[in-house]
Amino acid sequence: MAYVVIAICFGLAGGIVGKIKGSSFFLWFLISGLIPVLGLMAAIAYRFEREELRRECPQCGRVTKIYDALCIRCGYELEFPEVAIAPESWEPRSAPHS
């Protein structure tokens, strides 16, 4: 019973960390819940999705992460670009309209 409580707590912590970093809450909940300490450490060490460089598909123009091998929209096989687009985290956020 104590293990279940510990696993759920670690699962919630890992899920929250994963969601903050731009990944799936459910995926990190499962990983951190099944392997409590190591799963949470992996979620903490996981990269921030908003800090990844991006690139534009030459076929359809969709902007994707630089590590994507195929364009999600048109299925074009992407080569490693010579020029990358700045990460989402570098773009200024618009102020809320009143």
N, CA, C and O atoms as CSV, one atom per row, in Angstrom:
chain,resi,resn,atom,element,x,y,z
A,1,MET,N,N,0.818,-1.195,0.000
A,1,MET,CA,C,0.000,0.000,0.000
A,1,MET,C,C,0.861,1.257,0.000
A,1,MET,O,O,0.561,2.229,-0.694
A,2,ALA,N,N,1.937,1.226,0.788
A,2,ALA,CA,C,2.821,2.390,0.850
A,2,ALA,C,C,3.491,2.624,-0.497
A,2,ALA,O,O,3.687,3.771,-0.899
A,3,TYR,N,N,3.849,1.535,-1.209
A,3,TYR,CA,C,4.485,1.681,-2.518
A,3,TYR,C,C,3.547,2.364,-3.507
A,3,TYR,O,O,3.991,3.180,-4.315
A,4,VAL,N,N,2.276,2.046,-3.455
A,4,VAL,CA,C,1.296,2.645,-4.365
A,4,VAL,C,C,1.204,4.150,-4.122
A,4,VAL,O,O,1.160,4.930,-5.074
A,5,VAL,N,N,1.174,4.558,-2.867
A,5,VAL,CA,C,1.119,5.986,-2.539
A,5,VAL,C,C,2.380,6.697,-3.029
A,5,VAL,O,O,2.303,7.784,-3.602
A,6,ILE,N,N,3.532,6.082,-2.804
A,6,ILE,CA,C,4.801,6.662,-3.260
A,6,ILE,C,C,4.818,6.743,-4.782
A,6,ILE,O,O,5.232,7.760,-5.337
A,7,ALA,N,N,4.377,5.693,-5.463
A,7,ALA,CA,C,4.368,5.679,-6.927
A,7,ALA,C,C,3.442,6.758,-7.484
A,7,ALA,O,O,3.784,7.416,-8.466
A,8,ILE,N,N,2.283,6.947,-6.873
A,8,ILE,CA,C,1.349,7.981,-7.332
A,8,ILE,C,C,1.941,9.372,-7.114
A,8,ILE,O,O,1.821,10.237,-7.981
A,9,CYS,N,N,2.570,9.589,-5.979
A,9,CYS,CA,C,3.184,10.901,-5.702
A,9,CYS,C,C,4.312,11.200,-6.690
A,9,CYS,O,O,4.383,12.300,-7.238
A,10,PHE,N,N,5.190,10.226,-6.918
A,10,PHE,CA,C,6.254,10.416,-7.898
A,10,PHE,C,C,5.676,10.579,-9.302
A,10,PHE,O,O,6.185,11.368,-10.098
A,11,GLY,N,N,4.610,9.832,-9.605
A,11,GLY,CA,C,3.959,9.953,-10.907
A,11,GLY,C,C,3.402,11.351,-11.127
A,11,GLY,O,O,3.574,11.927,-12.201
A,12,LEU,N,N,2.740,11.896,-10.121
A,12,LEU,CA,C,2.216,13.262,-10.226
A,12,LEU,C,C,3.338,14.279,-10.390
A,12,LEU,O,O,3.241,15.192,-11.210
A,13,ALA,N,N,4.403,14.119,-9.609
A,13,ALA,CA,C,5.535,15.048,-9.708
A,13,ALA,C,C,6.176,14.969,-11.094
A,13,ALA,O,O,6.467,16.000,-11.701
A,14,GLY,N,N,6.395,13.768,-11.591
A,14,GLY,CA,C,6.985,13.603,-12.924
A,14,GLY,C,C,6.073,14.128,-14.018
A,14,GLY,O,O,6.545,14.729,-14.984
A,15,GLY,N,N,4.768,13.909,-13.879
A,15,GLY,CA,C,3.814,14.418,-14.857
A,15,GLY,C,C,3.787,15.930,-14.902
A,15,GLY,O,O,3.715,16.524,-15.978
A,16,ILE,N,N,3.843,16.550,-13.747
A,16,ILE,CA,C,3.842,18.011,-13.681
A,16,ILE,C,C,5.117,18.579,-14.297
A,16,ILE,O,O,5.064,19.543,-15.060
A,17,VAL,N,N,6.257,17.985,-13.970
A,17,VAL,CA,C,7.529,18.447,-14.540
A,17,VAL,C,C,7.514,18.273,-16.061
A,17,VAL,O,O,7.925,19.174,-16.792
A,18,GLY,N,N,7.047,17.125,-16.537
A,18,GLY,CA,C,6.970,16.885,-17.977
A,18,GLY,C,C,6.063,17.871,-18.680
A,18,GLY,O,O,6.387,18.346,-19.768
A,19,LYS,N,N,4.932,18.185,-18.071
A,19,LYS,CA,C,3.994,19.149,-18.663
A,19,LYS,C,C,4.603,20.548,-18.706
A,19,LYS,O,O,4.428,21.265,-19.691
A,20,ILE,N,N,5.309,20.942,-17.663
A,20,ILE,CA,C,5.964,22.251,-17.637
A,20,ILE,C,C,6.992,22.347,-18.763
A,20,ILE,O,O,7.178,23.415,-19.347
A,21,LYS,N,N,7.656,21.238,-19.065
A,21,LYS,CA,C,8.673,21.245,-20.109
A,21,LYS,C,C,8.090,21.073,-21.500
A,21,LYS,O,O,8.837,20.999,-22.475
A,22,GLY,N,N,6.765,21.006,-21.610
A,22,GLY,CA,C,6.118,20.955,-22.917
A,22,GLY,C,C,5.836,19.563,-23.443
A,22,GLY,O,O,5.525,19.407,-24.623
A,23,SER,N,N,5.934,18.562,-22.611
A,23,SER,CA,C,5.691,17.196,-23.032
A,23,SER,C,C,4.342,16.718,-22.477
A,23,SER,O,O,3.558,17.516,-21.962
A,24,SER,N,N,4.088,15.441,-22.586
A,24,SER,CA,C,2.822,14.857,-22.157
A,24,SER,C,C,2.807,14.587,-20.652
A,24,SER,O,O,3.716,13.948,-20.123
A,25,PHE,N,N,1.778,15.073,-19.971
A,25,PHE,CA,C,1.617,14.803,-18.538
A,25,PHE,C,C,1.449,13.309,-18.313
A,25,PHE,O,O,2.099,12.730,-17.442
A,26,PHE,N,N,0.569,12.681,-19.106
A,26,PHE,CA,C,0.247,11.271,-18.912
A,26,PHE,C,C,1.472,10.380,-19.114
A,26,PHE,O,O,1.691,9.440,-18.350
A,27,LEU,N,N,2.266,10.672,-20.139
A,27,LEU,CA,C,3.464,9.874,-20.405
A,27,LEU,C,C,4.432,9.937,-19.228
A,27,LEU,O,O,4.913,8.901,-18.770
A,28,TRP,N,N,4.724,11.139,-18.730
A,28,TRP,CA,C,5.659,11.274,-17.621
A,28,TRP,C,C,5.056,10.782,-16.305
A,28,TRP,O,O,5.791,10.354,-15.415
A,29,PHE,N,N,3.737,10.837,-16.172
A,29,PHE,CA,C,3.076,10.252,-15.002
A,29,PHE,C,C,3.331,8.746,-14.967
A,29,PHE,O,O,3.665,8.185,-13.924
A,30,LEU,N,N,3.167,8.103,-16.123
A,30,LEU,CA,C,3.398,6.651,-16.186
A,30,LEU,C,C,4.854,6.300,-15.925
A,30,LEU,O,O,5.143,5.394,-15.143
A,31,ILE,N,N,5.771,7.004,-16.570
A,31,ILE,CA,C,7.195,6.708,-16.394
A,31,ILE,C,C,7.604,6.908,-14.942
A,31,ILE,O,O,8.258,6.047,-14.352
A,32,SER,N,N,7.219,8.043,-14.366
A,32,SER,CA,C,7.614,8.341,-12.984
A,32,SER,C,C,6.892,7.467,-11.975
A,32,SER,O,O,7.419,7.211,-10.893
A,33,GLY,N,N,5.700,7.008,-12.309
A,33,GLY,CA,C,4.967,6.128,-11.411
A,33,GLY,C,C,5.494,4.700,-11.420
A,33,GLY,O,O,5.519,4.035,-10.384
A,34,LEU,N,N,5.916,4.231,-12.592
A,34,LEU,CA,C,6.426,2.861,-12.692
A,34,LEU,C,C,7.846,2.727,-12.154
A,34,LEU,O,O,8.200,1.706,-11.566
A,35,ILE,N,N,8.657,3.765,-12.359
A,35,ILE,CA,C,10.038,3.770,-11.866
A,35,ILE,C,C,10.196,5.049,-11.043
A,35,ILE,O,O,10.754,6.025,-11.544
A,36,PRO,N,N,9.727,5.071,-9.810
A,36,PRO,CA,C,9.581,6.318,-9.069
A,36,PRO,C,C,10.761,7.282,-9.065
A,36,PRO,O,O,10.609,8.388,-9.583
A,37,VAL,N,N,11.881,6.954,-8.537
A,37,VAL,CA,C,12.978,7.927,-8.404
A,37,VAL,C,C,13.617,8.207,-9.762
A,37,VAL,O,O,13.816,9.367,-10.123
A,38,LEU,N,N,13.937,7.162,-10.511
A,38,LEU,CA,C,14.589,7.339,-11.809
A,38,LEU,C,C,13.671,8.036,-12.815
A,38,LEU,O,O,14.142,8.830,-13.630
A,39,GLY,N,N,12.382,7.753,-12.769
A,39,GLY,CA,C,11.439,8.397,-13.675
A,39,GLY,C,C,11.343,9.889,-13.438
A,39,GLY,O,O,11.291,10.667,-14.390
A,40,LEU,N,N,11.320,10.296,-12.184
A,40,LEU,CA,C,11.279,11.724,-11.866
A,40,LEU,C,C,12.580,12.400,-12.279
A,40,LEU,O,O,12.556,13.514,-12.804
A,41,MET,N,N,13.710,11.748,-12.053
A,41,MET,CA,C,14.995,12.324,-12.468
A,41,MET,C,C,15.058,12.466,-13.986
A,41,MET,O,O,15.613,13.442,-14.491
A,42,ALA,N,N,14.500,11.509,-14.713
A,42,ALA,CA,C,14.469,11.593,-16.178
A,42,ALA,C,C,13.587,12.749,-16.631
A,42,ALA,O,O,13.934,13.451,-17.581
A,43,ALA,N,N,12.461,12.959,-15.972
A,43,ALA,CA,C,11.578,14.080,-16.317
A,43,ALA,C,C,12.278,15.412,-16.069
A,43,ALA,O,O,12.119,16.354,-16.845
A,44,ILE,N,N,13.041,15.488,-15.001
A,44,ILE,CA,C,13.773,16.721,-14.693
A,44,ILE,C,C,14.867,16.960,-15.734
A,44,ILE,O,O,15.103,18.102,-16.131
A,45,ALA,N,N,15.532,15.898,-16.178
A,45,ALA,CA,C,16.628,16.029,-17.142
A,45,ALA,C,C,16.141,16.190,-18.577
A,45,ALA,O,O,16.933,16.539,-19.452
A,46,TYR,N,N,14.856,15.944,-18.843
A,46,TYR,CA,C,14.303,16.034,-20.192
A,46,TYR,C,C,14.393,17.466,-20.713
A,46,TYR,O,O,14.323,18.420,-19.938
A,47,ARG,N,N,14.546,17.609,-22.017
A,47,ARG,CA,C,14.713,18.935,-22.620
A,47,ARG,C,C,13.403,19.738,-22.606
A,47,ARG,O,O,12.308,19.178,-22.554
A,48,PHE,N,N,13.553,21.049,-22.655
A,48,PHE,CA,C,12.410,21.946,-22.794
A,48,PHE,C,C,12.050,22.014,-24.275
A,48,PHE,O,O,12.887,22.395,-25.094
A,49,GLU,N,N,10.830,21.656,-24.628
A,49,GLU,CA,C,10.402,21.668,-26.024
A,49,GLU,C,C,10.422,23.077,-26.619
A,49,GLU,O,O,10.693,23.241,-27.809
A,50,ARG,N,N,10.138,24.087,-25.807
A,50,ARG,CA,C,10.086,25.461,-26.315
A,50,ARG,C,C,11.478,26.017,-26.615
A,50,ARG,O,O,11.593,27.069,-27.243
A,51,GLU,N,N,12.530,25.335,-26.181
A,51,GLU,CA,C,13.888,25.810,-26.408
A,51,GLU,C,C,14.581,25.096,-27.568
A,51,GLU,O,O,15.768,25.324,-27.803
A,52,GLU,N,N,13.871,24.240,-28.294
A,52,GLU,CA,C,14.445,23.525,-29.422
A,52,GLU,C,C,14.414,24.401,-30.676
A,52,GLU,O,O,13.440,25.111,-30.926
A,53,LEU,N,N,15.498,24.338,-31.461
A,53,LEU,CA,C,15.535,25.057,-32.726
A,53,LEU,C,C,14.487,24.479,-33.670
A,53,LEU,O,O,14.083,23.324,-33.541
A,54,ARG,N,N,14.057,25.301,-34.617
A,54,ARG,CA,C,13.022,24.863,-35.558
A,54,ARG,C,C,13.511,25.051,-36.988
A,54,ARG,O,O,14.541,25.680,-37.230
A,55,ARG,N,N,12.752,24.492,-37.936
A,55,ARG,CA,C,13.050,24.664,-39.354
A,55,ARG,C,C,11.755,24.671,-40.139
A,55,ARG,O,O,10.708,24.246,-39.649
A,56,GLU,N,N,11.842,25.162,-41.364
A,56,GLU,CA,C,10.669,25.261,-42.230
A,56,GLU,C,C,10.734,24.171,-43.283
A,56,GLU,O,O,11.789,23.933,-43.872
A,57,CYS,N,N,9.611,23.508,-43.521
A,57,CYS,CA,C,9.531,22.475,-44.554
A,57,CYS,C,C,9.628,23.157,-45.923
A,57,CYS,O,O,8.879,24.096,-46.191
A,58,PRO,N,N,10.540,22.700,-46.796
A,58,PRO,CA,C,10.661,23.329,-48.113
A,58,PRO,C,C,9.474,23.043,-49.032
A,58,PRO,O,O,9.268,23.754,-50.016
A,59,GLN,N,N,8.704,22.020,-48.721
A,59,GLN,CA,C,7.577,21.648,-49.580
A,59,GLN,C,C,6.315,22.435,-49.242
A,59,GLN,O,O,5.697,23.016,-50.135
A,60,CYS,N,N,5.919,22.465,-47.961
A,60,CYS,CA,C,4.642,23.091,-47.594
A,60,CYS,C,C,4.805,24.327,-46.720
A,60,CYS,O,O,3.843,25.075,-46.544
A,61,GLY,N,N,5.988,24.565,-46.169
A,61,GLY,CA,C,6.226,25.761,-45.367
A,61,GLY,C,C,5.914,25.617,-43.887
A,61,GLY,O,O,6.040,26.590,-43.144
A,62,ARG,N,N,5.516,24.451,-43.439
A,62,ARG,CA,C,5.208,24.256,-42.016
A,62,ARG,C,C,6.496,24.328,-41.194
A,62,ARG,O,O,7.524,23.776,-41.587
A,63,VAL,N,N,6.433,25.009,-40.057
A,63,VAL,CA,C,7.578,25.111,-39.164
A,63,VAL,C,C,7.509,23.960,-38.167
A,63,VAL,O,O,6.520,23.799,-37.451
A,64,THR,N,N,8.595,23.149,-38.133
A,64,THR,CA,C,8.659,21.989,-37.245
A,64,THR,C,C,9.935,22.057,-36.414
A,64,THR,O,O,10.804,22.891,-36.672
A,65,LYS,N,N,10.045,21.201,-35.441
A,65,LYS,CA,C,11.264,21.113,-34.635
A,65,LYS,C,C,12.404,20.608,-35.512
A,65,LYS,O,O,12.177,19.852,-36.456
A,66,ILE,N,N,13.610,21.017,-35.205
A,66,ILE,CA,C,14.764,20.687,-36.041
A,66,ILE,C,C,15.072,19.189,-36.026
A,66,ILE,O,O,15.689,18.685,-36.964
A,67,TYR,N,N,14.661,18.479,-34.997
A,67,TYR,CA,C,14.953,17.048,-34.905
A,67,TYR,C,C,13.932,16.182,-35.642
A,67,TYR,O,O,14.121,14.969,-35.732
A,68,ASP,N,N,12.852,16.772,-36.174
A,68,ASP,CA,C,11.856,15.995,-36.922
A,68,ASP,C,C,12.449,15.529,-38.244
A,68,ASP,O,O,13.106,16.310,-38.932
A,69,ALA,N,N,12.230,14.271,-38.612
A,69,ALA,CA,C,12.747,13.720,-39.858
A,69,ALA,C,C,11.739,13.844,-40.996
A,69,ALA,O,O,12.126,13.886,-42.164
A,70,LEU,N,N,10.436,13.902,-40.662
A,70,LEU,CA,C,9.380,14.035,-41.654
A,70,LEU,C,C,8.471,15.201,-41.291
A,70,LEU,O,O,8.219,15.469,-40.117
A,71,CYS,N,N,7.984,15.890,-42.321
A,71,CYS,CA,C,7.010,16.959,-42.088
A,71,CYS,C,C,5.677,16.323,-41.721
A,71,CYS,O,O,5.223,15.395,-42.389
A,72,ILE,N,N,5.060,16.814,-40.676
A,72,ILE,CA,C,3.793,16.254,-40.209
A,72,ILE,C,C,2.664,16.547,-41.189
A,72,ILE,O,O,1.747,15.739,-41.340
A,73,ARG,N,N,2.723,17.697,-41.857
A,73,ARG,CA,C,1.647,18.112,-42.760
A,73,ARG,C,C,1.700,17.364,-44.099
A,73,ARG,O,O,0.699,16.780,-44.515
A,74,CYS,N,N,2.850,17.376,-44.772
A,74,CYS,CA,C,2.896,16.839,-46.138
A,74,CYS,C,C,3.660,15.519,-46.261
A,74,CYS,O,O,3.570,14.865,-47.300
A,75,GLY,N,N,4.412,15.106,-45.231
A,75,GLY,CA,C,5.154,13.854,-45.263
A,75,GLY,C,C,6.491,13.945,-45.970
A,75,GLY,O,O,7.123,12.919,-46.218
A,76,TYR,N,N,6.939,15.152,-46.303
A,76,TYR,CA,C,8.216,15.360,-46.980
A,76,TYR,C,C,9.364,14.964,-46.055
A,76,TYR,O,O,9.363,15.311,-44.874
A,77,GLU,N,N,10.349,14.231,-46.597
A,77,GLU,CA,C,11.503,13.827,-45.800
A,77,GLU,C,C,12.449,15.021,-45.676
A,77,GLU,O,O,12.943,15.540,-46.677
A,78,LEU,N,N,12.692,15.446,-44.448
A,78,LEU,CA,C,13.464,16.648,-44.190
A,78,LEU,C,C,14.945,16.337,-44.024
A,78,LEU,O,O,15.317,15.397,-43.321
A,79,GLU,N,N,15.776,17.125,-44.670
A,79,GLU,CA,C,17.222,17.066,-44.499
A,79,GLU,C,C,17.600,18.052,-43.398
A,79,GLU,O,O,16.814,18.941,-43.069
A,80,PHE,N,N,18.788,17.906,-42.829
A,80,PHE,CA,C,19.217,18.848,-41.797
A,80,PHE,C,C,19.448,20.210,-42.449
A,80,PHE,O,O,20.189,20.303,-43.428
A,81,PRO,N,N,18.828,21.265,-41.923
A,81,PRO,CA,C,18.898,22.572,-42.584
A,81,PRO,C,C,20.228,23.291,-42.361
A,81,PRO,O,O,20.923,23.058,-41.373
A,82,GLU,N,N,20.558,24.162,-43.300
A,82,GLU,CA,C,21.737,25.004,-43.141
A,82,GLU,C,C,21.443,26.163,-42.196
A,82,GLU,O,O,22.324,26.633,-41.476
A,83,VAL,N,N,20.192,26.614,-42.210
A,83,VAL,CA,C,19.769,27.736,-41.363
A,83,VAL,C,C,18.589,27.278,-40.518
A,83,VAL,O,O,17.634,26.693,-41.030
A,84,ALA,N,N,18.664,27.548,-39.227
A,84,ALA,CA,C,17.581,27.163,-38.309
A,84,ALA,C,C,16.802,28.405,-37.891
A,84,ALA,O,O,17.307,29.527,-37.940
A,85,ILE,N,N,15.561,28.174,-37.481
A,85,ILE,CA,C,14.698,29.233,-36.966
A,85,ILE,C,C,14.827,29.242,-35.449
A,85,ILE,O,O,14.995,28.194,-34.825
A,86,ALA,N,N,14.750,30.415,-34.867
A,86,ALA,CA,C,14.888,30.554,-33.412
A,86,ALA,C,C,13.816,29.744,-32.683
A,86,ALA,O,O,12.725,29.541,-33.216
A,87,PRO,N,N,14.118,29.283,-31.474
A,87,PRO,CA,C,13.137,28.533,-30.680
A,87,PRO,C,C,11.924,29.392,-30.315
A,87,PRO,O,O,11.976,30.622,-30.353
A,88,GLU,N,N,10.842,28.717,-29.964
A,88,GLU,CA,C,9.618,29.401,-29.546
A,88,GLU,C,C,9.850,30.265,-28.313
A,88,GLU,O,O,9.199,31.296,-28.147
A,89,SER,N,N,10.765,29.856,-27.456
A,89,SER,CA,C,11.002,30.596,-26.216
A,89,SER,C,C,11.642,31.949,-26.487
A,89,SER,O,O,11.597,32.820,-25.618
A,90,TRP,N,N,12.235,32.159,-27.656
A,90,TRP,CA,C,12.860,33.437,-27.980
A,90,TRP,C,C,11.861,34.443,-28.523
A,90,TRP,O,O,12.144,35.640,-28.553
A,91,GLU,N,N,10.692,33.972,-28.953
A,91,GLU,CA,C,9.679,34.863,-29.517
A,91,GLU,C,C,8.973,35.611,-28.391
A,91,GLU,O,O,8.635,35.021,-27.364
A,92,PRO,N,N,8.749,36.922,-28.584
A,92,PRO,CA,C,8.046,37.670,-27.543
A,92,PRO,C,C,6.588,37.248,-27.467
A,92,PRO,O,O,5.929,37.027,-28.483
A,93,ARG,N,N,6.117,37.146,-26.266
A,93,ARG,CA,C,4.704,36.790,-26.064
A,93,ARG,C,C,3.862,38.047,-26.151
A,93,ARG,O,O,4.229,39.097,-25.623
A,94,SER,N,N,2.740,37.927,-26.816
A,94,SER,CA,C,1.877,39.098,-26.953
A,94,SER,C,C,1.154,39.375,-25.642
A,94,SER,O,O,0.793,38.458,-24.904
A,95,ALA,N,N,0.955,40.644,-25.377
A,95,ALA,CA,C,0.252,41.054,-24.157
A,95,ALA,C,C,-1.228,40.738,-24.305
A,95,ALA,O,O,-1.768,40.852,-25.406
A,96,PRO,N,N,-1.899,40.346,-23.226
A,96,PRO,CA,C,-3.330,40.070,-23.299
A,96,PRO,C,C,-4.103,41.342,-23.639
A,96,PRO,O,O,-3.820,42.429,-23.136
A,97,HIS,N,N,-5.081,41.159,-24.505
A,97,HIS,CA,C,-5.910,42.302,-24.895
A,97,HIS,C,C,-6.977,42.573,-23.857
A,97,HIS,O,O,-7.612,41.644,-23.357
A,98,SER,N,N,-7.184,43.853,-23.526
A,98,SER,CA,C,-8.195,44.175,-22.535
A,98,SER,C,C,-9.480,44.602,-23.158
A,98,SER,O,O,-10.438,44.909,-22.449
